[in-house]
Amino acid sequence: MKNNNKSNIITVRGVSIEASNALKICSKRDNKTQGQWLDYVILNAAKTASTKKKDIAKPEDVSDIIQKMYDKISDFQKMSDKIDELSDRVNKPWYKRIV
């Protein structure tokens, strides 16, 4: 990255006091200006983020998830059938419910 020795003045709003204090401490520790230190940290973070391997779902993972969903649907269907059965029983006259 070229440095033309010209400072671009920017204002960043919404930075917490803790982050601002950390910037001051870290830039002094590394003998850099705050701008130089921020440049380094931001560009390194961007480089790392863009080169990270993206996790892609494997077919077997998707199959497992689909099977679990199917099992849940099956459980819900059993519960629904049981609720229908109980509802039918409750809606009968009392003398038919005894038997």
VOGUTI-675263 format. One line per field, with one value per atom (N, C-alpha, C): atom name; x, z, y; residue in one letter. Coordinates in pm, 1 decimal. Layout:
N
atom	c(CA; ...);
px	c(X; ...);
pz	c(Z; ...);
py	c(Y; ...);
rest	c(A; ...);
! end
This chain:
99
atom	c(N; CA; C; N; CA; C; N; CA; C; N; CA; C; N; CA; C; N; CA; C; N; CA; C; N; CA; C; N; CA; C; N; CA; C; N; CA; C; N; CA; C; N; CA; C; N; CA; C; N; CA; C; N; CA; C; N; CA; C; N; CA; C; N; CA; C; N; CA; C; N; CA; C; N; CA; C; N; CA; C; N; CA; C; N; CA; C; N; CA; C; N; CA; C; N; CA; C; N; CA; C; N; CA; C; N; CA; C; N; CA; C; N; CA; C; N; CA; C; N; CA; C; N; CA; C; N; CA; C; N; CA; C; N; CA; C; N; CA; C; N; CA; C; N; CA; C; N; CA; C; N; CA; C; N; CA; C; N; CA; C; N; CA; C; N; CA; C; N; CA; C; N; CA; C; N; CA; C; N; CA; C; N; CA; C; N; CA; C; N; CA; C; N; CA; C; N; CA; C; N; CA; C; N; CA; C; N; CA; C; N; CA; C; N; CA; C; N; CA; C; N; CA; C; N; CA; C; N; CA; C; N; CA; C; N; CA; C; N; CA; C; N; CA; C; N; CA; C; N; CA; C; N; CA; C; N; CA; C; N; CA; C; N; CA; C; N; CA; C; N; CA; C; N; CA; C; N; CA; C; N; CA; C; N; CA; C; N; CA; C; N; CA; C; N; CA; C; N; CA; C; N; CA; C; N; CA; C; N; CA; C; N; CA; C; N; CA; C; N; CA; C; N; CA; C; N; CA; C; N; CA; C; N; CA; C; N; CA; C; N; CA; C; N; CA; C);
px	c(83.8; 0.0; 88.4; 57.2; 135.7; 98.2; 196.7; 171.5; 228.2; 142.8; 186.3; 223.7; 234.2; 262.3; 155.5; 43.6; -68.0; -166.2; -208.1; -301.8; -443.8; -520.0; -662.9; -728.8; -796.7; -862.4; -1001.8; -1030.2; -1163.1; -1216.7; -1346.4; -1411.6; -1493.3; -1476.8; -1553.4; -1645.0; -1774.0; -1871.6; -1911.4; -1951.1; -2002.7; -1896.7; -1773.6; -1665.9; -1673.4; -1672.3; -1682.1; -1554.8; -1564.9; -1448.7; -1343.4; -1390.4; -1297.2; -1215.3; -1282.4; -1212.0; -1115.7; -1159.4; -1073.8; -949.4; -968.4; -854.3; -761.4; -819.3; -736.7; -654.3; -714.2; -642.8; -522.2; -543.8; -434.3; -322.2; -359.0; -258.9; -181.7; -255.1; -189.2; -102.5; -148.6; -67.7; 60.8; 52.7; 174.4; 268.6; 211.1; 291.8; 369.2; 305.6; 369.1; 444.6; 457.6; 526.9; 470.5; 338.2; 271.4; 171.5; 136.2; 27.7; -102.0; -205.1; -332.7; -382.4; -363.1; -404.6; -328.5; -195.8; -114.2; -157.3; -181.6; -219.6; -356.2; -452.0; -584.3; -575.1; -495.0; -474.8; -430.4; -327.0; -269.4; -374.2; -444.3; -540.3; -657.7; -712.9; -829.7; -792.9; -680.8; -642.1; -608.5; -543.4; -515.9; -644.6; -739.0; -867.3; -941.5; -939.5; -1006.4; -940.4; -808.5; -735.2; -767.3; -766.2; -795.1; -937.5; -1031.3; -1172.0; -1193.6; -1122.6; -1144.8; -1075.1; -975.7; -903.5; -946.9; -1036.5; -1083.3; -1163.4; -1143.1; -1218.4; -1363.4; -1451.7; -1593.6; -1641.4; -1717.7; -1774.3; -1893.8; -1888.0; -1996.5; -2057.4; -2189.1; -2257.0; -2227.6; -2197.5; -2173.3; -2307.3; -2318.7; -2446.0; -2493.9; -2400.8; -2442.2; -2496.3; -2443.7; -2496.5; -2640.2; -2663.7; -2797.5; -2893.1; -2847.5; -2930.7; -2970.0; -2874.1; -2902.7; -3007.2; -2994.2; -3088.7; -3227.8; -3234.5; -3364.2; -3426.6; -3345.8; -3397.7; -3451.0; -3380.3; -3426.9; -3557.4; -3567.6; -3692.1; -3806.4; -3780.7; -3882.5; -3928.0; -3832.7; -3866.8; -3955.2; -3922.8; -4003.5; -4144.5; -4153.7; -4285.7; -4366.7; -4299.7; -4366.5; -4417.3; -4335.3; -4377.0; -4497.2; -4494.7; -4606.6; -4734.0; -4717.6; -4834.1; -4895.5; -4811.6; -4861.3; -4935.4; -4878.9; -4945.5; -5078.0; -5079.0; -5201.5; -5309.5; -5270.8; -5366.3; -5422.2; -5334.7; -5378.7; -5474.7; -5447.3; -5535.9; -5671.6; -5670.4; -5797.3; -5877.8; -5809.7; -5876.5; -5938.5; -5862.3; -5914.2; -6029.6; -6018.2; -6123.7; -6253.2; -6241.1; -6359.1; -6422.9; -6339.5; -6390.5; -6461.8; -6405.2; -6463.5; -6594.5; -6605.4; -6724.4; -6842.6; -6821.8; -6931.4; -7016.1; -7139.9; -7222.0; -7161.2; -7188.0; -7123.3; -7148.9; -7266.9; -7299.6; -7225.7; -7181.9; -7101.9; -6954.1; -6915.3; -6774.5; -6741.4; -6841.2; -6818.7; -6773.3; -6827.3; -6800.5; -6663.8);
pz	c(0.0; 0.0; 0.0; -87.4; -97.1; 14.9; 65.2; 164.8; 109.2; 76.5; 17.6; 122.7; 246.1; 358.2; 373.1; 312.9; 331.7; 424.7; 524.7; 619.8; 574.1; 568.9; 545.3; 681.6; 710.2; 839.6; 826.4; 913.0; 914.2; 1056.6; 1066.7; 1196.4; 1195.9; 1298.9; 1310.3; 1430.3; 1403.2; 1510.4; 1563.9; 1690.4; 1750.6; 1808.8; 1816.9; 1875.0; 2026.5; 2094.1; 2240.0; 2301.0; 2422.8; 2495.3; 2512.3; 2538.2; 2556.0; 2428.8; 2313.0; 2186.3; 2158.5; 2188.5; 2168.1; 2256.9; 2381.7; 2473.5; 2427.2; 2378.4; 2328.8; 2209.1; 2121.6; 2006.1; 2051.2; 2148.8; 2198.3; 2256.7; 2339.0; 2406.0; 2304.2; 2213.4; 2117.1; 2017.9; 1972.8; 1877.2; 1943.2; 2068.9; 2140.4; 2160.4; 2197.5; 2221.5; 2096.8; 1980.0; 1854.4; 1786.3; 1854.7; 1799.7; 1664.1; 1653.5; 1531.2; 1566.9; 1465.1; 1488.4; 1495.9; 1545.9; 1554.6; 1415.8; 1319.0; 1182.4; 1124.2; 1146.0; 1095.2; 1159.4; 1288.3; 1360.1; 1311.4; 1294.1; 1244.1; 1102.5; 1016.2; 880.5; 884.5; 964.1; 974.2; 1021.4; 1129.5; 1188.7; 1093.9; 1036.3; 948.4; 822.3; 761.0; 637.6; 663.4; 776.3; 810.7; 835.3; 905.5; 932.1; 801.1; 710.5; 581.7; 499.7; 501.5; 427.0; 483.2; 614.9; 679.6; 649.5; 656.7; 631.6; 487.5; 394.2; 253.0; 212.5; 289.3; 252.9; 333.8; 431.1; 510.2; 422.6; 447.0; 373.7; 420.2; 326.0; 358.4; 386.2; 493.8; 525.8; 435.8; 369.7; 281.0; 338.8; 342.0; 396.0; 308.6; 374.0; 302.7; 281.0; 175.3; 148.7; 265.7; 333.3; 445.7; 562.0; 579.8; 683.5; 651.2; 525.7; 482.5; 497.5; 461.9; 474.9; 620.1; 710.6; 852.9; 900.4; 856.9; 897.9; 843.6; 718.1; 658.7; 733.1; 767.8; 841.4; 977.3; 1047.0; 1177.1; 1163.6; 1057.9; 1034.4; 1005.8; 927.0; 895.4; 1023.2; 1110.1; 1237.6; 1322.2; 1326.0; 1403.3; 1346.0; 1213.2; 1148.6; 1181.5; 1180.2; 1213.9; 1357.9; 1448.5; 1589.4; 1600.9; 1527.2; 1530.3; 1475.0; 1372.1; 1313.8; 1415.5; 1488.2; 1592.4; 1700.6; 1741.1; 1842.0; 1789.5; 1664.3; 1604.3; 1599.4; 1563.7; 1561.5; 1700.7; 1800.5; 1938.7; 1983.5; 1947.3; 1982.4; 1914.3; 1787.7; 1717.2; 1786.9; 1827.1; 1896.7; 2027.9; 2104.9; 2231.8; 2208.6; 2104.4; 2071.8; 2036.7; 1958.2; 1922.7; 2047.8; 2137.7; 2260.2; 2347.3; 2357.8; 2441.7; 2382.1; 2251.4; 2186.3; 2184.7; 2230.1; 2238.3; 2361.0; 2359.3; 2480.2; 2596.0; 2716.7; 2834.7; 2847.0; 2811.4; 2826.5; 2724.7; 2612.6; 2515.3; 2552.8; 2633.1; 2674.8; 2781.8; 2853.5; 2962.9; 2909.1; 2800.9; 2746.1; 2687.6);
py	c(-117.0; 0.0; 123.4; 215.8; 338.6; 433.6; 501.0; 604.3; 733.6; 826.0; 952.8; 1055.5; 1013.4; 1103.1; 1211.1; 1190.6; 1281.6; 1211.5; 1281.8; 1223.3; 1248.3; 1143.3; 1155.9; 1158.5; 1263.6; 1275.3; 1216.4; 1121.3; 1062.2; 1063.8; 1058.1; 1048.5; 921.2; 843.9; 720.4; 735.2; 733.1; 748.6; 613.1; 612.8; 490.4; 400.1; 447.3; 366.4; 380.5; 266.5; 269.9; 328.2; 373.5; 427.3; 318.7; 195.2; 83.6; 60.3; 63.2; 42.6; 157.6; 279.6; 396.5; 388.7; 349.7; 334.5; 223.0; 113.6; 3.0; 48.4; 129.0; 183.5; 265.7; 352.3; 436.6; 352.3; 255.1; 170.6; 87.7; 21.3; -67.7; 8.5; 124.4; 199.7; 249.9; 290.9; 333.5; 215.9; 100.9; -19.1; -58.6; -44.7; -84.3; 30.0; 143.2; 260.6; 302.3; 304.7; 347.7; 456.0; 532.6; 627.8; 547.6; 611.3; 541.6; 501.6; 587.8; 557.5; 439.5; 437.2; 326.8; 194.8; 200.8; 79.3; 29.6; 121.5; 82.7; 26.2; 90.1; 39.3; -106.4; -131.8; -265.9; -366.9; -334.3; -427.1; -451.9; -346.2; -360.9; -438.7; -405.2; -473.9; -620.7; -650.1; -790.5; -867.7; -804.9; -871.1; -897.0; -801.5; -817.7; -928.3; -932.1; -1035.0; -1172.6; -1185.8; -1312.9; -1357.4; -1265.0; -1297.9; -1341.8; -1281.4; -1314.9; -1443.9; -1487.4; -1609.3; -1729.9; -1711.1; -1824.6; -1919.1; -2046.7; -2147.1; -2142.3; -2135.0; -2130.7; -2272.8; -2288.6; -2418.6; -2445.1; -2557.4; -2596.3; -2723.1; -2727.4; -2844.0; -2965.8; -3075.9; -3200.4; -3269.5; -3346.1; -3414.3; -3500.5; -3567.9; -3653.1; -3569.8; -3449.0; -3360.6; -3321.1; -3288.0; -3248.5; -3366.7; -3486.8; -3606.6; -3629.6; -3611.9; -3629.7; -3530.0; -3406.6; -3302.6; -3334.7; -3376.7; -3410.9; -3529.4; -3628.5; -3744.5; -3703.5; -3616.1; -3568.0; -3491.4; -3409.8; -3336.1; -3432.9; -3535.8; -3635.2; -3705.9; -3740.0; -3805.0; -3714.2; -3585.7; -3490.0; -3480.3; -3473.9; -3466.5; -3591.2; -3704.6; -3830.3; -3827.2; -3774.2; -3760.9; -3667.4; -3557.1; -3463.4; -3527.3; -3609.0; -3676.6; -3772.5; -3844.9; -3936.8; -3858.6; -3744.3; -3662.4; -3608.9; -3568.1; -3515.9; -3623.3; -3745.4; -3856.5; -3882.9; -3877.1; -3899.8; -3789.3; -3665.2; -3553.1; -3570.7; -3613.1; -3637.6; -3747.2; -3853.0; -3963.7; -3916.3; -3838.8; -3787.1; -3690.2; -3609.3; -3514.4; -3588.0; -3693.8; -3773.4; -3833.6; -3881.2; -3942.4; -3839.0; -3719.0; -3614.1; -3562.9; -3562.0; -3508.9; -3607.0; -3729.0; -3825.8; -3794.4; -3834.1; -3818.1; -3896.1; -3853.9; -3913.9; -4061.9; -4107.5; -4249.2; -4336.4; -4278.6; -4353.4; -4350.9; -4253.9; -4243.0; -4345.9; -4392.6; -4488.0; -4622.4; -4661.6; -4793.4; -4801.8);
rest	c(M; M; M; K; K; K; N; N; N; N; N; N; N; N; N; K; K; K; S; S; S; N; N; N; I; I; I; I; I; I; T; T; T; V; V; V; R; R; R; G; G; G; V; V; V; S; S; S; I; I; I; E; E; E; A; A; A; S; S; S; N; N; N; A; A; A; L; L; L; K; K; K; I; I; I; C; C; C; S; S; S; K; K; K; R; R; R; D; D; D; N; N; N; K; K; K; T; T; T; Q; Q; Q; G; G; G; Q; Q; Q; W; W; W; L; L; L; D; D; D; Y; Y; Y; V; V; V; I; I; I; L; L; L; N; N; N; A; A; A; A; A; A; K; K; K; T; T; T; A; A; A; S; S; S; T; T; T; K; K; K; K; K; K; K; K; K; D; D; D; I; I; I; A; A; A; K; K; K; P; P; P; E; E; E; D; D; D; V; V; V; S; S; S; D; D; D; I; I; I; I; I; I; Q; Q; Q; K; K; K; M; M; M; Y; Y; Y; D; D; D; K; K; K; I; I; I; S; S; S; D; D; D; F; F; F; Q; Q; Q; K; K; K; M; M; M; S; S; S; D; D; D; K; K; K; I; I; I; D; D; D; E; E; E; L; L; L; S; S; S; D; D; D; R; R; R; V; V; V; N; N; N; K; K; K; P; P; P; W; W; W; Y; Y; Y; K; K; K; R; R; R; I; I; I; V; V; V);
! end
